[in-house]
Amino acid sequence: MIIETERLILRQFTIDDLKALAPILADREVMRFSLNGPYSREKTEQFIRRCLDNYLKRGTGLLALIHKGDDKLIGYCGIVIQEIDGEELPEVGYRLDPSYWGRGLATEAAAAAADYGFYNLGFPCLISIIEEENTASIRVAEKNGFVYGKDAVFMGQVPVRIYSKRLKEPAR
């Protein structure tokens, strides 16, 4: 599975991505809104292996995010299935190397992932799970047409806002 935008390539992870991804997921600011906090190299390897498992079991998952301008892995974006209030829902999720923040790349990647979810995977609705203080992710969601739906408690621990977007036309 490969998704391309003007500036980005989203592709499946390989274990060879560990070296590039580990410093990104170890960054406190990148992981500020993560239940697990910054990842060790070992946790990053486990993360990649979970992604590989999701590709096989669910046909979707978080994808390596490659910047076309410099061919660097700069984070991840994709669709994962999350449980909210006892219901399994497809979420558009992403994390980005801070040196690439403020360029609209998260918005571009999330839009591409959402389109893939609607038109290739056939999801009629997608969500984004966002903590109230994460104003940058709220802006990304809103720019991509996601609207605030409700408050929830994610994984029994963190108060979050659920943003959602429905497919307005039949999937191709």
N, C-alpha and C positions, 0 to 999 in steps of 0.2 A: 504494500500500500504506500503510494507516494502522492502527496498533495503539493502543488506548486502555486505560489502567488508571485506577484511582481518581485518581491525582495526575499522570499523565504522558500525553503523546501521543508516539508514535514514528512518524515520517513520513519519506519520502524527502527527501534533501537537495536543495536547489537552489543554484545559484551565488550567490544572494542571501544565503545563510547564512554566507558567508565572513567578513563583518565580526564576527558574533557568535562564530563558531567559532575564529577565528585567535588571540585572546588565551587561550582555554582550552588549545589545543594548543601554545601557546608557553610555558605554565607548566611550570617544571622539576619540580614535585611531581606534576603530572598525568602527565607523560611520563617519570617516573622509571623505570618498567618497560617502556620502549619501546626497541627496538633503535636507533632513529633519534634519540633525544633530542628536545628541544623543536623544534617546527616553526616555520619562518619563515612569513610570510604566503604566499609563493609555494608552499612545501611544503603548506600547508593547502589552497590552491586545487587543487593536484595531487591531494591526498587526496580532496577533494570530487568531482573529475572521475573518479577511480578508482571512487568509490562509484556515481556515475551510470552508469559503464560496467558495473559489476557488476549493477546492476538490470536492464540490457538483456541482458547475456550469460548471467547465472546466475539471474535472477529473485529474487535476494536480495542482501543487503549490509548495511552499517552504516547506521543510520537516525538522523536528527536527533532529539534527545531534548528535548522541550518540557515545561517545568513548567507545569501548568495554573494554579497559584495566581498566577503573575505573567506568564505567557505568554512566558517567556524560553527561548531555546535554552541548555541547560545541559550539553550534551555529546552523546554518541552511544551507541547500543547496537544490536546486531543480530547477524546471522549471516554469517560469512565462511568461505570454504573455505580451509583451511590444510593444508600438507603436513607430515605427521609420519611419520617412518620410511618414506618413500616412498609413503605412502597419503594421499589427499585426504580430509579430514574436515571436517564443518561445526562451526565454533567459535562459541560465544556470546561476544562481546567487547563491551567498553564502556569509556568514559572519561567522567568527570564533573567539572564545575567544582568546585573545593575548597569554595566557599562553600555547596555543597549536600551535602557529605559528612556522614555520621553521621545521616542521616534515613531510612535504609532505601530510598532511591530507586534505588540500583544493584541491590539485591535485587529490587525491584518491576519494574524495567525488564528485568533479565535473565530473570526468571520469565516475563514476557510474551513476550519474544523466543524463549525455549525453547518455550513453548506454540505459538507461531506456526510454529516450525521443525518441531515434531512434527505438528501438526494441519492446517496449511495447506500446508507444503512437503513433508511426508511423510518426513522424516528419521527413521529408527528409533533413531538414537543421536546425541547431541550431545556435544561436548567443550568444556572450558575449559583454555587453556594458561596456566599461572600460575607465576611465579618463586616459589621457596620463601620468600623474604623478604616477599612481597606477602600478608601475613596478612589484610588487609581483603578482597582478592579471594578468598582461600581461604574466608573466612567467607561471602561472598556465594554462592559455588558450593555449599558445604555446606548452607546454609539452603535452597537450591533443589533439594536432593536429588542433587547431583553427588557422586560418590565418587572418591577418589584411585585411579588405575589404575596408573600407571607413571611413571618418570622418562624424560626424553628430552632431546635437544639440539635446540633450535629454530633453524632456518635455519643449522645448522652452527656456531652461535655461543654460544647461551645455554642453560645447564642449566635445565630447567623440569620442572614436575610436570603430568601430564595428568590432569584430572578428567573424568569422563564420567557421562552419564545416559542410560538407555535408556527408550524408550517402553514402558510396561507394558500398554497397551491399544492396539488397532488405531486408526490415524489415522481421524478422522471424514471 
